[in-house]
Amino acid sequence: MSAQGAEFDFDIAVIGAGPAGLAAAALAASRGASVVLLDEQAEPGGQIYRAVTETPVRDRKILGPDYWHGAELLGPLRDSGATHWPGTTVWSVARPRDDAADGQRRIQIGLSRNGAAAMLTVRHVIMATGALERPFPIPGWTLPGVLGAGAAQVLLKTSGLVPSGATVMAGSGPLLWLLAWQYLQAGARIDAILDTTPKENWRAALPLLPGFLRSPYLGKGMKLMLEVRRKLTVIGNVTALRAEGDGALKSVTYTRNGTEHRLPADTLLLHQGVIPNLNLANATGCAQRWDEVQRCWRPTADEWGATSVEGVSLAGDGAGIGGARAAEEAGRLAALDALHRLGRIDRARRDEEAAPFRAALDRSLTGRKFLDVLYSPAQAFRAPSDDTIVCRCEEITAGAVREAVRLGCSGPNQAKSFLRCGMGPCQGRLCGPTVTEVIAAERGVSPAEVGYYRLRPPVKPITLAELAALPKTDADIDAVFKH
């Protein structure tokens, strides 16, 4: 693979082929910009529309109409002329440089494709990296048989697989109820749903209910939940969870109203919401802030998705959780703004074309704050007990993090030195939010004061062989042999 030539030089790179990325790439390319869509998966769709073109689940009622909407985004992408590179891992986005001979800004993207690394040159980057499941650390969550509800949904979409044996779902949030409904449509066995939504959340969310009553998701969401509650055992007010087993999951212990109960289980599916997948934006230097309502870090971006790094925009759930339809509209807005910044359309045309997309975005976000407040996870599950592993890569417990705080560790970046938290293959995706919450609670301050990991490229694991395949300039060779 060579990094030279027109095939490695584009106006816009869109990273992520979920709803935001598909919409952004299609719009930008249809306006004449040269666009490349980069995605790790073999087929477009992202997590929400995973395998929409090739899923073995042919009964459309199992996954529901919202899932099949993803297929409608593929035609405009094909017709737009955008270049799509599936199976591509982006591990670096460098800050822009303005030292090109033509005076135009250039941004270098480090990627791995077909087993080799390469550098891609673009003029604007739209990151549509989507969301990931919020870590749900409980005692025993590393046992075989315990996995996230999102991972279970991927298995359903890509392979038509559902759990066998005794299955328990636990947690809170819309995805948990959606997966339970999809499992019901597929005829899967679900023994119980353990609802961990704190009772006090209802009181906090009640003033926001009028806004939610205007939400486009109200009708179908209530219908879905009522059907699940009618057909399944739902146990509410769960305040503690523990997965138990010798080498594999055998049972789930939960606490309700101060009393412990035990359920036999072969599979436990955990979920307590999703958070922005911000590692790439973080490593690129985009400013971020603590979102007290969604209880997560999110990159700072304006109404067009523009970040603090010139030439880098964000679209979709990677900039803040809003759902698939909101992500789609945000992708189109980011694409219009990128075209404006590249001089392809003026401000007036950008704003005129954006009007219907912005209106659709506002409709999609109606009532979102109600859901954020209602499904905010309990403190006990955000900052778990001392014996609970919080960093799975390095097997670090919450107790070890608290002990590090007592020894002077003030934030997640110091925790790397004390404990190696966040230095494993996942680069903090599975421990970062929890480590921040544990340190903040131990210090008695806000997570905003504690901060988050400072990440550096590569943000995804790459091999030495891939790095060795990077093209070398004469200057690179001279640097080795002459110095």
N, C-alpha and C positions, 0 to 999 in steps of 0.2 A: 504494500500500500504506500503510495506516495502522497505527501502533503502538498505537492506542487500541482498547479493546474486549476482550471476553472471549477472542476468538480469539488474542490475544497475551499471555494471562496463564494460566499453567499451574502445577500443583503441582511437576511434575518434567519436566526436559528431559533426554533421553538423546541424546548426540552420538555418532553412528556406528551404522550398521545392519548390523554384522557379527554374529557369534554372540553376543557379550556384550551388545550393544545390543538385539538382537532379543529375547533372553531377559529382559533387565531391563525393557524397555518393556512386554512382554506381561504379566509378573507384576505390576508396579506398577499398570498400568491395570486388570487383572482384580480388584484389591483395592479399586477405587473411586477411585483417585487420577486426576487429570487429567494426562495424559502426552502430550508431543510428542516424536516421534523425528525427529531432524534428520540428514540425510545428503546428501553431495554427489552420489551416484550417482542415476541415474534409477530404479533398482530396488534393493530391499533385498538383503543378502547379504554386504556388505563385500568384502574382497579374496579371502578363502578360498572364499566361496560366490558369487563374482561371477557375475551373469547367470544364477543358478540357475533363474529363472522363464522365461527367454527365450533361453537359449543355443542356437545352431544345432547344437551337438554332441548329436545325438539317440541315438547309440549309448552307452548308459549305462556300458558297460565301459571306455570310453576315459578318462573322468575319474574313475571309481572310486566305490565306495559312500560313502566319506567325504564326497565333494563333494555327492552327492544328499541326504545327511542335512540339508543346509541348507534344503531345501524343507519339511522337517517343522517348522521354526521359524516359518514364515509363517502357518500356520493359527491358532495361538494368538495371534499378533499381531493378525490380523484380528478374531478373536473377542473380544479384550480391550477394544476400544473406544479404543485408543490412536490419537492423531492422527499420521500419517506425512507429513512434508514432504520429499519427494525433491528433488534439485536445489538443495539449500540449503548454502551455504558458511558455516560459523561462523568468524568472524575475531577474536572477542573474547569473553571471559567475565570480567566485572568481579568484584572482591571483593564479598562480600555486604554489604548495608546493613540496619540494624535501625531505621531512622528512619520506617518506615511508620506511619500513623495507627493501624492495628490491632495494632502491636507485632510483626508477623511479619517474618521475614527475607525480603529480596528480593534476587535476583541478576539483573543485566541481561546479556543475551547479544546481542552484535552479530552480525548475519547478513546475507547477501545471498541474495535469492530473486527469481526472475522479473525479473532485471535491476535490482533496487533494493535498497538497504540498509534495515534496520529494526532496532529494539531489541525484544527479547522479554523479558518479566518472568517469572521462575519462583522457586520456593522452594527447590529443590534441583536440582543438576546431577550427572548421571552421565556421565562421559567414557568412552566406549568407542571410542577412536580407533585401536586396533589397533596393528599393527606396520608397519615398513617395512624394505626390504632394507638390510642393512649396506653402506655404501660399499665398493667393491672397486676402489680406484684402482691401475691398472697403466699403464705407458707405452702410449699409444694407445687408452685406454678411451673417449675421446671421438670416435673414428672412427665414421662411419656403418657399420652392420653389427654393432656391439658394443652389447649391451643386457643388462639384468639378467634372470635366469631368471624372476623374478616378473612382469616386464613381458611376457615371452614367454608365460607361463601365462595372463595376462589376455587376450592376443590369441587364445589357443586357446579360452578359455571364452566370450568375447564374440562372436568372429567366426569361430571354427573354423579359424583360420589357423595354419599351421606353416611353419618356414623352408624355402626351396628352396635348392638348391645345397649346397655343402660346409658342414656344421654341426659346430662343436666346442663342447662344454660344459666349463666349468672352475670349480673351486672345491671346496666341501665343504658338508655339511649335508643334512638330510632333504629339503628342497624340491628340491634338485638331482636327487636320485635319483627323487623322485616325478615330476618333470617328464619325466625320461628315460623312465620307465615309461609315462607318458601318451602321449609321442611314439611309443613303440613300438606302443601300442595303436592309435594313429591312423595308423600306417604311415609315419611321417615318417623322414627320413634323419638319422642321427647318425653322424658319422665317428669321433669319439672323445670320451671323457670324461677330462679331465685332473684327477686327484684331488690337491688341495693339502693334504689333512689331514696335519699334521705327524706323523712317526713317534712322537715322544715323547709325543704325546697319548694313544696307546694305553696306555703305561705309567702315565700319570697317571689314566686312566679305569678301569683294571683293578680297583682296590679298590671301585669303585662298581658293578661288573657285577652282583653279587647282587641289588641293588635293581632294576636294569633287567630282570633275568630275570623279575620279577613284573609288569612293565609290560604294559598291555593292547596296546601298540603293537609288542611284540617279534615276535609271530608274523607279522603282516602286513608289518612293516617288513623282516624278514629275507627273507621270500618275495619281496617286491618287489625288494630289492637283488640277490638271487641270480638272478632272472630278467634283470635289467639286465646283470649281469656275464656271464651266459651268452650273451647275444645281442649285446653291444657290446664294443668295444675300450676297456678302462679302463686308463689309465696312471697309476700311483700314484707317490708320493714326489716330486711336482712342487714345486720350491722357488722358481721364478721364472717369470713370464709376461710376454709383450710382444705387443701387437697391432700389426700392421704393414700399411701400405698407403698409397698416394698418393691422398688424397681419399676413400678407402673401404677397408674391410678387405679384405686379400688373403691374409694368412697369420697364423698364431700361432706365436710362438717360445716354447719352454718349456725349462726346465732340469731335468734328472733325473739324480741321482747325479753331479752336477758337469759333465754334458755337455749342450750345447745341441742341440735338435732343432727342426725347423720343419714345420708342417702347413699346407697350403693351406686357406683358410677364407673363405667368404662371410658366415657368421654366427658370432659368438662370444657365447655366453650365460654370463654370470658370476654367481656366487653364493657368498657365504660367511656365510650365516645371516641372521637378522632381528633387529631391535632395537625397543624400544618407540618408538612415534611420540609423543614427549613434548612437542612444541612448544607445544600449547595449554595443557597443564598447567603447563609452565614459565612461559609468559607470564601465567598466572593467579596465579602466586606460590606454587604447590605446591612444598614442599621436595623435593629429589631427592638421590640418593646414587649413588656409583659401585659397580656390581656387578662384583666381580673375576672371578666365575665366568663370567657371560655377557658380560663385557668391554663394558659399556655403562653409560650413565646410565639410571636408572629413578626415577620418582617414589616418594616415601616414602608408604606406605599401610598401614593396619592390616588385620586379617584380614577386615574387612567392605568394604575398599576406601576407607575414609575417609582423606582427605588432611589436610595441615596447614592447609588453608583450610576453614573451617567451611561446610558446605553443599555441598561439592564432593567427589564420590567418583570412583574409577577402577574400571574392570572390564575384564578381558581382557588381551590382550598389551600394551596401552598402559601397564600397571602392571608388566610383567615377562613374559617369553616363557614360555608354558605350552602353547600349542596351542589349537585350535578348541574341543574338548570342554571343556577346563578353562576357557576364556573364557566359554562358555555358563553353566557353573555359577557362576562368579564374578559374572556379570551378575545372576543371581537373588539371590545373597547381597547384592550392593550394593543391589538394589531393596528387599529386606526391611529392610535397615538404614535406607534412606531413608524408608520408610513409618514405621518406629519413630521416627526423628528428627522427622518431621512430626506425630507424635502419633496416627497412624492405627492402629497396633498397639502393644501393650506389649512390654516386653523379653522376657517369658516366651514370648509367642506368636512373636515374631521368632526366638528361639533354637529353639523347637520346630519351626517350619516350615523352618528352615535346616538341620536335622540331615541329611536325605537329600541335600541339595545339597552340603553340606560333605563328606559321605562320597564322593559322586561326584567332587568336585573332587580329593580326596586320591588317589582311584584314577587319575584322569587325569594327575596329576603324578608318579605312581610311576615311578622311573627317569629322571626328567627331568634330574637332575644329571649322570648318565652321558653323556647326549647333549650337554649344555652343555660338559663337559670335553673329550669326544672331538672335537667339531667347533669348538673354539675356534680362530679363524683364526691363522695364523702371524704373527709380528711383522713379517716382511718385507712382508706384504700389509696390515697395519694401519698401518704407518709406512713408506711406500714410498720409492723412490730419489728423489734430488733433482730429476731431470728429469720426474717424474710430476706431472701436474696433480691437485691435491687439491680445489680450489674451482672447480668447472666454471663457475659463474655469472660469476666475476670472472677466471677463467683464472690462478689462482695456483698455483705449483708447491710441492712439498714443500721444495725447496731454498730458495725465498723465505721460507717459514715458518721454516726453521732459521736463516736469516740474520737474521730479525727477532728470534729468541730470542737470538742472539749480540749483538744491538744493545740488548737489555734487555727484550724482550717476554716476559712471564712466563705469559700465559694467553690463551685464545681471545678474551676481550673486548678485550684490548689488541691482538690480531691484527686486529681490525676497524679500529682506528685506523692501524696500520702498513700493512695490506694490503687492507682491505675484505673479508676473508674473512667469510662468513656474512651479508653484507649484500645479496645478490642475491635474485632471486625465490623461491628455495627456502628462504630464511631458515635456512640451516645444515643442512637435512635431509641434503644430499649431501656436506657437508664437515665438519660438527661433530665426529663421532666421530674422523675422521682427523686433524683439526687438533689435537684434544686429545691423541691418541696421539703425534703428531710432536713436539709441544712437550714432553710428558712424557719421551719418549725422549731428546730433546736436552738437557733439564735434568737427566736422571738421577733423576727422581722419579716417584711414582705419578700416574696420571690423576686420582685423587681429590684430590691437592694442586693440580693444574693447574686443575681446574674445567671448567665448560661455559659456553656462551653464555648471557647474560642476555637473554631475549627479551621483546619488547613487542608489544602489539597494534598494527596488525592482523597476525595470524600467517599470513594468506594474502593474496595480492595482490587489491586491490579498486580500482575505478576512481573517479575524482573524481565522475563522474555518479552512481554508486551512493551515495557519501557525501552528495552534494547532495540526494539523495532522502530522506534521513533527516527524519522529522517534526521541526518546530521548535516549541518552547514559547514562550510570551510572554517568558519570562525569557531564552531564547536570543536572541530578536530584539532585546530591549532591550540586551543585552550588546554587540551590534554597533552599533546606531544611537545609543545614548545614552552610550557611553563611547569 
